[in-house]
């Protein structure tokens, strides 16, 4: 029997014995059990040019010292393997033998090797406490050709961890050593029979240790929505939600903005950390060191609001932190006494009307303009004086009403620019960094869609703020505020529409990405807690540009009220106010046009077989109604149709049923049916071809019925379209008024009422019971089909049947001249249409 030595490996207080074998005689291969008849194994064994023997158990060759025998087995979990392993012989698995046969050299590394799935992998274990678990994992790693070390050294390739905590975990995380779960080992072992399989391929990346693997986390002080979301993230990332009563809890996460004291019943071994630790863990996909985010008890009543925003805790001794805190509070107190604006007493006179707007107070802004910007502006050209980035210290009681409102305008402009600075520096720039840990959270297109329209706004308001500050620090009674606003009015008109037009779409996209990507959501949560963002979310910050121009309009209006008409600035302020209002009007009009264009594209994309020319630069969407057809002019089957009214055409579509939407598509149509469309195109009708609009009068059972008389230049006869309106959000009269007005515009006529005629149902041979959708729809369809020809003749320009001639004797073509007295019963007046 071969001479043996033993090597002891200590892993987390568990000792595992590994056997070393000294070299012996000439090599020989013994195929054990069923491998003797396995052609692939026999062929691989012959490639080594050594003797090959076979045996059922291999026991007869164990004590043969004349050869150094390599026993090849098909299974390392059988009694035969256990007996041979106790004998201390060289053991190989079939996959290992086949891979070694590639170069024809037999190698052996002290212990049984079944395969090379973990070849060249050097592991360190951490966090495991059960001896049997460690022994099992250690054997599997060795069986797959890997090795295990006690400590992390330069050659270590992987850390196998039980949970996401500990010194070895933090070391591996810092130096980008892959941290794997024990499932990785078991998954690799499942591939043991595959020749050439490796545990280090990308397919095994899914077995990396999850962010909160086996951590028991307690969440304290969070709002219900945040609490629920965070609990879901804990579960999704391998952790367990627990309570303060759980003595095995590993972490207690506190909402440090609302919780000021550490809970007295915290588990003794748990790390008590701030919420920032949680969100940083999600963003970085690995928990950071708890020492960087430990919760510190602070007396909130001793801190000013600004200090509560801008003094995050830093690691260090408690005494040094208290010293820094005292120095900061003293410094802020000095700043407040020398430069901060005093708050108005409760009994003081009410401020201007603009003062009630959020974040417009000179002192109440949550975003201080000095938080993350330089202290002073660059001096103007030709001057050595530097202008501070804040309004000058003043006593508001000594200022005129005009100066007070101007001071508020300057202060709010500084705060607004600081918001744009925060979006740029705290959120946009980090997201644009392609080298961020875990890879980019947004691609270039998403970044451009969310932030691409902000830079022009940021630029123009930064320059406007600088000019306003220069004026505030060099104030004179004849200073012109209006000229500064007028100077930038053209740039404001260019900068704002692109942002505001797509704000709602951008907000929806932001919500969607945030809900789908936990890393991005965690990044926004971390940014929200930074002093520059003042506890406001990105959505709350991005709405500020939408609010800014109305706020400026109010403030400029207040300044104008307090400016003498004889002042040179009065005319400039009037012009500035008019310009700001015109900019807002332009933005609103442009936004409506943009929304209409987007609606046009949306409709086009939702209609199957839609004519491409539906999308045109001059075309605007006016209205939409759902109807049931009573004639046979379109679908002829009483189907539910949808009418899309545009300024020049009427698109008639059929609503597709769910059954039709889920038919199995052919392979050629799979790409086209990735997004199922709601409607199917039937006809796109030119509004110029509508000769009459018939309003069928309401009866007890006849509701919301109307008809259209159509004749194009190529058609010799009129066609009748009869519909029943089936939706409740728009009335028949409203839709018909809109339709008449639109048709009149196409015909370039102002006699809108001449396009509408009212008739009783019996004039069309439609009885009241025939249009009851619940009882006799089929009968109504039959009569509508039969009476379609009658109505066509009734409104024919050539002749009318005697039955309806008297009913429409006063009705003339809308393209002819009507006497003033021949107004039609039930017709709608132009004044009423205009009023609508």
ZISULKA-V45470 format. One record per residue. N is the residue number from 1. PHI is phi in whole degrees, -180 to 180 (none if undefined). PSI is psi in radians with two decimals (none if undefined). D_CENTER is the distance of its C-alpha to the mean C-alpha in Angstrom with 1 decimal. Layout:
# ZISULKA-V45470
n/phi/psi/d_center
N/PHI/PSI/D_CENTER
N/PHI/PSI/D_CENTER
This chain:
# ZISULKA-V45470
n/phi/psi/d_center
1/none/2.53/67.8
2/-68/2.55/65.6
3/-73/2.41/65.7
4/-121/2.56/62.5
5/-124/2.80/60.9
6/-121/2.47/58.1
7/-120/2.28/55.0
8/-102/2.31/53.2
9/-118/2.23/49.5
10/-105/2.08/48.2
11/-126/1.90/44.6
12/52/0.88/43.5
13/69/0.17/47.1
14/-110/2.17/47.5
15/-97/2.22/50.3
16/-122/2.32/50.2
17/-95/2.25/53.2
18/-120/2.36/52.9
19/-95/2.39/56.0
20/-108/2.52/57.3
21/-121/2.28/59.9
22/-78/2.63/62.6
23/-61/2.62/63.5
24/-132/-2.43/66.4
25/-77/-2.73/68.3
26/-66/2.59/67.4
27/-73/2.61/64.0
28/-152/2.58/64.0
29/-113/2.28/61.3
30/-118/2.03/61.7
31/-89/2.05/59.6
32/-99/2.40/59.4
33/68/-2.36/59.3
34/-67/-0.29/57.7
35/-67/-0.32/56.8
36/-63/-0.45/60.5
37/-106/0.12/59.9
38/-89/1.98/56.4
39/-62/-0.69/57.1
40/-64/-0.74/53.9
41/-68/-0.77/54.9
42/-61/-0.75/58.5
43/-63/-0.72/57.6
44/-66/-0.68/55.4
45/-64/-0.63/58.2
46/-68/-0.40/60.8
47/-68/-0.26/58.9
48/-87/-0.17/59.8
49/58/0.74/63.5
50/-129/2.84/64.5
51/-59/2.46/66.3
52/-125/2.14/64.2
53/-122/2.87/65.4
54/-127/2.72/64.1
55/-163/2.65/64.4
56/-73/-0.71/63.2
57/-123/-0.36/62.5
58/81/0.00/63.5
59/-63/-0.58/65.7
60/-70/-0.25/68.8
61/-105/-0.02/67.2
62/-66/-0.77/65.9
63/-92/0.11/69.2
64/-81/1.74/70.2
65/-81/-0.08/70.3
66/-73/-0.38/71.6
67/-127/2.67/68.0
68/-97/1.69/64.6
69/-90/2.33/63.0
70/-105/1.98/59.3
71/-90/2.19/58.5
72/-110/2.15/55.7
73/-121/2.74/54.1
74/-92/-0.15/51.7
75/-153/2.32/50.3
76/-101/0.23/50.0
77/-124/0.61/49.8
78/-118/2.80/53.3
79/-59/-0.61/56.6
80/-61/-0.76/58.0
81/-63/-0.77/55.3
82/-61/-0.73/55.9
83/-66/-0.74/59.7
84/-69/-0.62/59.3
85/-66/-0.66/56.8
86/-64/-0.55/59.3
87/-75/-0.19/61.9
88/76/0.50/59.9
89/-90/2.98/60.0
90/-78/2.22/57.6
91/-125/2.28/55.0
92/-129/2.62/52.6
93/-94/2.87/50.4
94/-57/-0.82/50.6
95/-61/-0.68/47.3
96/-64/-0.74/48.5
97/-62/-0.75/51.9
98/-64/-0.72/50.4
99/-68/-0.68/48.2
100/-66/-0.52/51.2
101/-66/-0.23/53.3
102/-63/-0.64/51.4
103/-109/0.00/53.4
104/71/0.38/56.3
105/-122/2.21/56.3
106/-86/2.11/56.3
107/-124/2.66/54.4
108/-148/2.29/54.0
109/-113/1.11/52.2
110/71/-0.43/54.1
111/-139/2.82/52.2
112/-57/2.38/51.5
113/-128/1.98/48.9
114/-86/-0.68/47.7
115/-151/3.13/45.1
116/-117/0.55/43.3
117/-62/-0.59/39.7
118/-110/0.53/39.3
119/-60/2.37/41.7
120/71/0.08/41.3
121/-88/2.23/38.8
122/-119/2.05/39.9
123/-112/2.73/38.3
124/-128/2.33/38.5
125/-94/2.55/38.1
126/-152/2.47/36.8
127/91/-0.21/36.3
128/-82/2.39/38.4
129/-120/-0.30/41.2
130/-93/2.22/42.9
131/-62/-0.75/45.7
132/-65/-0.59/45.5
133/-65/-0.77/41.7
134/-64/-0.79/42.5
135/-61/-0.77/45.5
136/-63/-0.81/43.7
137/-65/-0.70/40.8
138/-63/-0.79/43.4
139/-62/-0.76/45.5
140/-62/-0.73/42.7
141/-60/-0.79/41.6
142/-65/-0.74/45.2
143/-60/-0.49/45.8
144/-96/0.22/43.0
145/87/0.13/44.5
146/-93/3.08/42.4
147/-136/2.80/43.7
148/-129/2.39/42.8
149/-115/2.79/43.5
150/-79/-0.67/44.0
151/-126/2.75/42.2
152/-77/2.09/39.5
153/-124/-3.11/41.3
154/-62/-0.51/40.5
155/-85/-0.12/41.0
156/-67/2.32/38.6
157/-104/-0.45/35.8
158/-146/2.60/33.9
159/-110/2.20/33.6
160/-101/1.92/33.8
161/-119/2.58/32.6
162/-84/-0.64/32.7
163/-143/2.92/30.1
164/-90/1.01/27.7
165/-159/2.92/30.3
166/109/2.84/33.6
167/-66/-0.76/35.1
168/-64/-0.65/35.0
169/-62/-0.82/31.3
170/-65/-0.65/30.6
171/-64/-0.84/33.0
172/-64/-0.67/31.5
173/-66/-0.68/28.0
174/-66/-0.71/29.3
175/-102/0.35/31.1
176/57/0.63/28.5
177/-84/2.19/30.8
178/-56/2.30/28.9
179/-110/2.02/28.9
180/-112/2.73/29.5
181/-92/2.93/30.0
182/-66/-0.36/33.3
183/-61/-0.48/31.7
184/-61/-0.76/31.7
185/-65/-0.78/35.5
186/-67/-0.65/35.9
187/-67/-0.67/33.6
188/-65/-0.71/35.7
189/-64/-0.51/38.9
190/-66/-0.34/37.8
191/-101/0.30/38.1
192/-63/-0.49/41.5
193/-86/-0.05/43.4
194/-91/1.97/41.4
195/-67/2.23/43.3
196/92/-0.11/41.1
197/-68/2.52/38.1
198/-135/2.46/36.4
199/-81/-0.12/34.3
200/-98/0.14/32.8
201/-78/2.93/31.0
202/-65/-0.44/27.2
203/-65/-0.34/27.5
204/-91/-0.03/28.4
205/-63/-0.42/25.3
206/-68/-0.19/23.7
207/-97/0.22/26.5
208/-63/2.62/25.5
209/-62/2.31/25.7
210/-71/2.82/22.7
211/-58/-0.78/21.5
212/-114/0.59/23.4
213/-55/2.08/25.9
214/60/0.35/28.8
215/-90/2.48/27.9
216/-108/1.91/28.8
217/-114/2.36/26.6
218/-111/2.24/27.3
219/-107/2.23/24.8
220/-132/2.27/26.6
221/90/0.15/25.9
222/-92/2.69/22.2
223/-67/2.77/21.1
224/-58/-0.75/20.9
225/-65/-0.81/17.1
226/-64/-0.72/16.6
227/-58/-0.82/19.6
228/-63/-0.75/18.4
229/-65/-0.74/15.1
230/-68/-0.66/17.1
231/-63/-0.69/19.8
232/-63/-0.72/17.5
233/-66/-0.64/16.4
234/-61/-0.83/20.1
235/-66/-0.78/21.2
236/-63/-0.45/18.7
237/-105/0.46/19.9
238/85/0.12/23.6
239/-99/-3.10/24.6
240/-130/2.31/26.4
241/-84/2.33/25.9
242/-143/-3.01/29.2
243/-122/3.03/31.1
244/-66/-0.34/33.5
245/-75/-0.25/36.4
246/-79/1.91/35.4
247/-73/-0.22/37.7
248/-94/0.10/36.0
249/-60/2.42/32.6
250/-98/-0.49/31.5
251/-142/2.42/29.0
252/-116/1.99/28.7
253/-101/2.11/25.5
254/-110/2.46/26.2
255/-79/1.67/24.1
256/-69/-0.17/26.2
257/-82/-0.32/25.4
258/-119/-0.49/27.1
259/-96/2.11/29.4
260/-104/-0.24/32.3
261/-130/2.56/34.5
262/-69/2.28/34.3
263/-57/2.35/34.9
264/-67/-0.39/38.6
265/-103/0.54/38.2
266/-65/2.45/35.8
267/-57/2.43/36.7
268/-63/-0.56/39.1
269/-98/0.04/37.4
270/-82/2.52/33.7
271/-80/2.21/31.8
272/-100/1.91/30.8
273/-126/2.89/27.7
274/-84/2.89/25.2
275/-61/-0.46/21.6
276/-59/-0.60/20.8
277/-61/-0.73/22.4
278/-63/-0.89/19.9
279/-71/-0.56/16.7
280/-65/-0.65/18.5
281/-61/-0.78/19.4
282/-66/-0.77/15.9
283/-65/-0.78/14.9
284/-86/-0.09/18.2
285/60/0.49/18.4
286/-169/2.36/21.9
287/-66/2.31/23.4
288/-76/3.04/25.1
289/-62/2.32/28.6
290/-63/-0.48/29.1
291/-64/-0.37/31.7
292/-82/-0.21/29.1
293/-134/0.48/27.3
294/-65/2.46/30.3
295/-76/2.34/30.4
296/-119/2.30/33.2
297/-77/2.16/35.0
298/-130/2.52/35.5
299/-81/1.86/37.3
300/-63/-0.49/34.8
301/-69/-0.31/37.7
302/-85/-0.17/39.0
303/-105/2.47/35.9
304/-75/2.78/35.1
305/-56/-0.66/31.6
306/-66/-0.70/31.1
307/-66/-0.62/32.3
308/-65/-0.48/29.9
309/-84/-0.62/27.0
310/-113/0.25/28.4
311/-126/1.23/30.3
312/-67/2.65/28.3
313/-71/2.56/30.5
314/-127/2.65/31.7
315/-65/2.66/33.7
316/148/3.13/37.5
317/-71/2.70/40.4
318/-62/-0.67/40.4
319/-67/-0.71/43.2
320/-67/-0.66/41.6
321/-65/-0.73/38.4
322/-64/-0.66/40.6
323/-64/-0.80/42.5
324/-63/-0.64/39.5
325/-64/-0.78/38.3
326/-63/-0.74/41.7
327/-64/-0.68/41.8
328/-67/-0.77/38.4
329/-62/-0.75/39.4
330/-63/-0.74/42.7
331/-64/-0.74/41.2
332/-66/-0.65/38.8
333/-62/-0.71/41.7
334/-65/-0.71/43.7
335/-62/-0.74/40.9
336/-66/-0.64/40.6
337/-75/-0.46/44.4
338/-99/-0.59/44.8
339/-130/-0.36/41.8
340/-75/2.64/39.4
341/-81/2.31/39.9
342/-70/2.54/41.5
343/-74/2.50/39.8
344/-70/2.37/41.6
345/-66/2.79/43.8
346/-61/-0.53/43.1
347/-91/0.03/46.3
348/-71/2.91/45.6
349/-65/2.49/45.3
350/-65/2.49/42.0
351/-75/-3.10/39.9
352/-64/2.88/38.9
353/-61/-0.50/36.7
354/-71/-0.29/33.8
355/-68/-0.31/34.0
356/-80/-0.19/32.3
357/-71/2.58/29.0
358/-61/2.37/26.3
359/62/0.41/26.7
360/-104/-0.10/29.7
361/-68/2.50/32.3
362/-65/-0.42/34.2
363/-117/-0.25/34.1
364/-96/0.19/31.2
365/-70/2.38/28.2
366/-76/-0.29/25.8
367/-115/1.72/25.1
368/-73/2.32/28.4
369/-69/-0.20/28.9
370/-94/0.07/30.8
371/-66/-0.72/28.2
372/-141/0.44/27.1
373/-124/2.85/29.2
374/-60/2.80/32.8
375/-78/-0.44/35.6
376/-139/2.67/37.3
377/-82/2.72/36.9
378/-64/2.51/38.8
379/-65/2.59/42.1
380/-61/2.81/42.7
381/-58/2.27/44.7
382/82/0.11/48.3
383/-127/2.54/47.7
384/-97/-0.08/47.5
385/-79/2.37/46.0
386/-103/2.38/42.5
387/-98/2.21/40.5
388/-62/2.69/38.5
389/-88/0.69/34.8
390/-157/2.70/35.6
391/-60/2.71/38.0
392/-68/2.61/41.6
393/-66/2.21/42.9
394/-140/2.79/44.7
395/-99/1.90/46.4
396/-59/-0.48/44.8
397/-69/-0.40/48.0
398/-94/-0.02/49.9
399/-93/2.67/47.5
400/-73/2.87/48.1
401/-61/-0.66/45.6
402/-63/-0.75/44.5
403/-68/-0.66/43.9
404/-63/-0.78/41.9
405/-68/-0.67/39.5
406/-63/-0.69/39.3
407/-62/-0.67/38.6
408/-68/-0.66/35.7
409/-61/-0.77/34.4
410/-65/-0.79/34.6
411/-62/-0.80/33.1
412/-68/-0.57/30.0
413/-67/-0.69/29.7
414/-63/-0.77/29.8
415/-64/-0.68/27.2
416/-64/-0.76/24.9
417/-65/-0.62/25.4
418/-65/-0.56/24.7
419/-64/-0.81/21.3
420/-64/-0.64/20.6
421/-62/-0.75/22.2
422/-64/-0.75/20.0
423/-60/-0.73/16.8
424/-68/-0.90/18.6
425/-85/-0.67/20.3
426/-86/-0.52/18.2
427/-117/-0.98/14.7
428/-66/-0.89/15.0
429/-62/-0.82/18.0
430/-60/-0.63/17.1
431/-68/-0.48/13.9
432/-80/-0.16/16.3
433/-76/1.92/18.7
434/-73/-0.26/19.0
435/-93/0.19/21.3
436/-64/2.58/19.0
437/-61/2.32/19.7
438/87/-0.01/17.9
439/89/2.92/16.9
440/-61/2.46/14.3
441/-88/-0.43/10.7
442/-131/2.52/9.7
443/-85/3.04/12.2
444/-62/-0.64/14.4
445/-67/-0.72/13.2
446/-67/-0.69/9.6
447/-62/-0.76/11.5
448/-66/-0.65/13.9
449/-68/-0.65/11.7
450/-84/-0.77/10.3
451/-112/-0.11/13.6
452/-63/-0.48/16.1
453/-95/0.07/17.8
454/-83/-0.66/18.3
455/-52/-0.77/21.3
456/-61/-0.67/23.8
457/-65/-0.76/23.3
458/-60/-0.76/23.5
459/-65/-0.85/26.6
460/-67/-0.65/28.5
461/-76/-0.50/28.0
462/-64/-0.76/29.0
463/-68/-0.67/32.2
464/-65/-0.71/32.8
465/-60/-0.75/32.4
466/-61/-0.73/34.9
467/-69/-0.68/37.4
468/-66/-0.69/37.1
469/-65/-0.70/37.7
470/-62/-0.70/40.7
471/-68/-0.69/42.1
472/-64/-0.65/41.5
473/-83/-0.16/43.4
474/-130/0.83/46.1
475/-70/2.40/46.5
476/-136/2.70/49.6
477/-57/-0.54/50.7
478/-97/0.32/50.3
479/-62/2.45/46.9
480/-104/1.88/44.8
481/-80/-0.67/41.2
482/-61/-0.63/40.8
483/-62/-0.62/41.6
484/-66/-0.75/38.5
485/-65/-0.76/36.2
486/-62/-0.59/38.0
487/-60/-0.59/37.7
488/-109/0.10/33.9
489/-64/-0.69/33.5
490/-65/-0.72/33.3
491/-67/-0.64/30.6
492/-63/-0.69/28.6
493/-65/-0.52/29.0
494/-85/-0.56/27.6
495/-81/-0.63/24.7
496/-81/-0.71/23.1
497/-54/-0.79/22.8
498/-59/-0.63/20.2
499/-73/-0.84/17.8
500/-71/-0.62/18.6
501/-60/-0.63/18.8
502/-110/0.29/15.2
503/-63/-0.81/13.9
504/-63/-0.74/12.8
505/-63/-0.73/11.1
506/-64/-0.68/9.3
507/-65/-0.73/8.4
508/-63/-0.72/7.2
509/-65/-0.71/5.0
510/-63/-0.75/3.9
511/-64/-0.72/4.0
512/-65/-0.82/3.0
513/-65/-0.71/1.7
514/-63/-0.65/3.7
515/-76/-0.46/5.5
516/-94/-0.34/6.2
517/-124/1.74/7.2
518/-58/-0.62/9.8
519/-63/-0.76/11.1
520/-67/-0.73/8.4
521/-61/-0.74/8.3
522/-65/-0.69/12.1
523/-59/-0.76/12.4
524/-66/-0.63/11.1
525/-65/-0.72/13.5
526/-65/-0.78/16.2
527/-63/-0.66/15.9
528/-62/-0.56/16.1
529/-84/-0.07/19.4
530/-78/2.58/20.9
531/-57/-0.61/23.7
532/-63/-0.52/22.5
533/-93/-0.20/19.5
534/58/0.68/21.8
535/65/0.38/19.6
536/-108/2.43/17.2
537/-73/2.92/13.4
538/-62/-0.68/11.7
539/-63/-0.68/11.2
540/-67/-0.61/14.9
541/-72/-0.69/15.9
542/-72/-0.28/14.4
543/-81/-0.21/16.3
544/-60/-0.75/19.5
545/-60/-0.54/20.3
546/-67/-0.57/20.2
547/-90/-0.27/22.7
548/-68/-0.85/24.9
549/-63/-0.76/27.2
550/-59/-0.63/28.2
551/-66/-0.76/29.0
552/-62/-0.68/31.0
553/-61/-0.74/32.8
554/-64/-0.78/34.0
555/-67/-0.74/35.1
556/-65/-0.66/37.0
557/-62/-0.69/38.6
558/-66/-0.70/39.8
559/-63/-0.70/41.2
560/-64/-0.67/43.0
561/-61/-0.58/44.5
562/-98/0.27/46.0
563/-109/2.23/47.3
564/-62/2.49/50.9
565/-66/-0.38/51.4
566/-82/-0.17/54.0
567/-71/2.46/51.4
568/-61/-0.39/50.5
569/-82/-0.22/46.8
570/-63/-0.81/47.0
571/-65/-0.72/46.9
572/-64/-0.67/44.1
573/-68/-0.69/42.0
574/-61/-0.78/42.6
575/-64/-0.71/41.6
576/-65/-0.73/38.5
577/-65/-0.76/37.5
578/-62/-0.66/38.1
579/-68/-0.73/36.1
580/-63/-0.73/33.1
581/-65/-0.68/33.4
582/-68/-0.60/33.8
583/-63/-0.78/30.7
584/-65/-0.68/28.8
585/-64/-0.77/30.6
586/-61/-0.73/29.8
587/-63/-0.76/26.1
588/-64/-0.76/26.2
589/-64/-0.76/28.2
590/-65/-0.63/26.1
591/-66/-0.72/22.9
592/-63/-0.73/24.8
593/-64/-0.74/25.9
594/-64/-0.75/22.5
595/-63/-0.66/21.2
596/-65/-0.70/24.3
597/-66/-0.75/23.8
598/-63/-0.65/20.3
599/-64/-0.68/21.8
600/-62/-0.80/24.6
601/-64/-0.68/22.4
602/-64/-0.76/20.5
603/-64/-0.80/24.0
604/-59/-0.73/25.3
605/-74/-0.24/22.6
606/-101/0.08/23.2
607/-114/2.14/27.0
608/-72/2.37/28.7
609/61/0.56/31.5
610/-71/2.37/30.6
611/-61/2.33/33.0
612/-60/-0.54/31.4
613/-76/0.06/33.3
614/-63/-0.60/31.4
615/-86/1.93/29.0
616/-141/2.65/31.2
617/-65/-0.51/30.9
618/-90/-0.13/33.3
619/-88/2.36/31.8
620/-129/2.45/30.0
621/-79/2.30/28.8
622/-108/-0.82/31.1
623/-162/2.91/30.8
624/-147/2.35/30.1
625/-138/2.60/32.2
626/-100/2.32/32.7
627/-137/2.89/36.4
628/-114/2.26/38.9
629/-79/2.35/41.4
630/-106/-0.13/45.1
631/-107/-3.08/46.6
632/-113/0.42/46.6
633/-80/-0.47/45.5
634/-110/-1.48/41.9
635/-94/-0.52/41.2
636/70/0.22/44.5
637/-125/0.26/43.3
638/69/0.47/42.0
639/-74/2.79/38.4
640/-78/2.15/35.5
641/-117/2.84/34.6
642/-128/2.28/32.2
643/-107/2.06/33.5
644/-101/1.98/31.2
645/-94/2.16/33.3
646/-113/3.10/32.9
647/-72/-0.16/35.2
648/-141/-0.22/37.5
649/-138/2.82/36.8
650/-121/1.96/36.1
651/-91/2.08/33.9
652/-104/2.13/35.1
653/-128/2.71/33.0
654/-103/2.31/33.5
655/-73/2.21/30.8
656/-80/2.43/30.3
657/-79/2.81/31.0
658/-63/-0.58/28.9
659/-64/-0.77/31.8
660/-68/-0.47/31.8
661/-75/-0.34/28.1
662/-112/0.27/28.5
663/-61/2.55/31.7
664/-68/2.08/31.8
665/-81/2.69/31.2
666/-73/2.88/33.4
667/-61/-0.60/32.3
668/-70/-0.44/32.6
669/-100/0.06/30.2
670/-60/-0.75/27.4
671/-65/-0.68/25.4
672/-71/-0.42/26.0
673/-102/0.33/24.9
674/-62/-0.67/21.5
675/-116/2.00/20.2
676/-74/2.28/22.9
677/-88/2.66/24.0
678/-86/-0.56/25.1
679/-123/2.81/28.3
680/-124/2.29/31.2
681/-67/2.35/33.1
682/-114/-0.90/36.7
683/-160/2.44/37.9
684/-110/1.91/37.0
685/-100/2.24/39.7
686/-72/2.26/40.9
687/-64/-0.41/41.4
688/-66/-0.31/44.8
689/-87/-0.09/46.1
690/-82/1.97/45.7
691/-94/-0.52/49.3
692/-148/2.59/49.1
693/-120/2.06/46.6
694/-104/2.10/48.3
695/-96/1.91/47.4
696/-78/2.11/48.9
697/-63/2.58/50.2
698/-74/2.38/48.9
699/-127/-3.00/51.2
700/-62/-0.67/51.1
701/-114/-0.10/49.4
702/-107/1.91/48.2
703/-128/2.45/44.9
704/58/0.63/42.4
705/-100/2.37/44.4
706/-147/2.90/44.6
707/-142/2.74/45.8
708/-125/2.32/45.6
709/-102/2.08/48.6
710/-118/2.36/47.6
711/-154/2.07/49.9
712/-89/3.00/49.0
713/-66/-0.43/51.6
714/-88/-0.21/52.0
715/-96/2.41/52.6
716/-86/-0.48/56.1
717/-119/2.70/55.1
718/-79/2.67/52.5
719/-114/2.54/49.8
720/-109/2.22/48.7
721/-114/2.11/45.2
722/-118/2.29/45.1
723/-136/2.73/42.0
724/-119/2.15/41.2
725/-72/2.29/38.1
726/-120/0.08/36.2
727/-108/2.77/33.3
728/-103/-0.29/33.6
729/-79/-0.15/31.1
730/-141/2.34/33.5
731/-84/2.80/37.3
732/-63/-0.75/39.6
733/-62/-0.68/41.4
734/-63/-0.79/38.2
735/-66/-0.75/37.2
736/-67/-0.61/40.8
737/-63/-0.78/41.1
738/-64/-0.73/38.0
739/-64/-0.79/39.4
740/-62/-0.78/42.8
741/-63/-0.68/41.7
742/-70/-0.72/39.6
743/-64/-0.69/42.6
744/-64/-0.66/44.9
745/-64/-0.68/42.8
746/-65/-0.68/43.0
747/-82/-0.03/46.8
748/58/0.78/47.1
749/-124/2.68/48.9
750/-108/-0.03/48.8
751/-91/1.24/50.6
752/-61/-0.59/47.5
753/-66/-0.34/49.6
754/-77/-0.16/51.6
755/-88/-0.19/48.8
756/-114/2.27/48.6
757/-128/2.42/51.4
758/-104/2.42/51.6
759/-143/2.74/53.5
760/-83/2.68/54.4
761/-59/-0.59/53.3
762/-71/-0.30/56.9
763/-67/-0.39/57.3
764/-104/0.24/55.0
765/59/0.51/56.7
766/-105/1.91/53.6
767/-75/2.80/54.9
768/-61/-0.63/52.7
769/-74/-0.33/52.5
770/-74/-0.40/51.3
771/-102/0.14/48.0
772/-73/1.91/47.1
773/-67/-0.39/44.0
774/-87/-0.41/44.7
775/-116/-0.68/48.4
776/-142/0.85/49.5
777/-65/-0.69/46.7
778/-63/-0.66/48.7
779/-68/-0.68/51.7
780/-63/-0.69/49.8
781/-65/-0.68/48.6
782/-65/-0.79/52.2
783/-68/-0.65/53.6
784/-63/-0.69/50.8
785/-63/-0.72/51.7
786/-74/-0.67/55.3
787/-85/-0.15/55.0
788/-56/-0.71/52.7
789/-69/-0.60/55.8
790/-66/-0.78/57.7
791/-67/-0.62/55.0
792/-60/-0.74/54.8
793/-70/-0.61/58.6
794/-61/-0.64/58.4
795/-105/0.24/56.2
796/-67/2.49/57.8
797/-79/-0.12/59.2
798/-92/-0.88/62.2
799/-157/2.84/63.5
800/-129/2.48/62.5
801/-66/2.66/63.9
802/-64/-0.51/66.4
803/-63/-0.66/64.4
804/-106/0.03/61.6
805/-64/-0.72/63.6
806/-68/-0.59/64.5
807/-67/-0.49/61.0
808/-122/0.38/59.6
809/-65/-0.46/62.8
810/-92/-0.02/61.3
811/-93/2.13/58.1
812/-114/2.93/58.3
813/-60/2.43/55.9
814/-66/-0.21/53.2
815/-96/0.06/54.4
816/-104/3.14/57.9
817/-94/2.21/59.4
818/-104/2.40/59.5
819/-65/2.64/62.1
820/-63/-0.54/60.7
821/-82/-0.12/62.3
822/-94/0.68/60.7
823/-69/2.49/57.4
824/-91/2.49/56.1
825/-64/2.22/55.8
826/88/-0.08/52.1
827/-75/2.77/51.0
828/-102/2.31/48.4
829/-77/2.78/49.5
830/-66/-0.65/47.9
831/-63/-0.73/47.7
832/-64/-0.69/45.8
833/-64/-0.77/43.3
834/-63/-0.68/42.8
835/-64/-0.62/42.4
836/-69/none/39.7
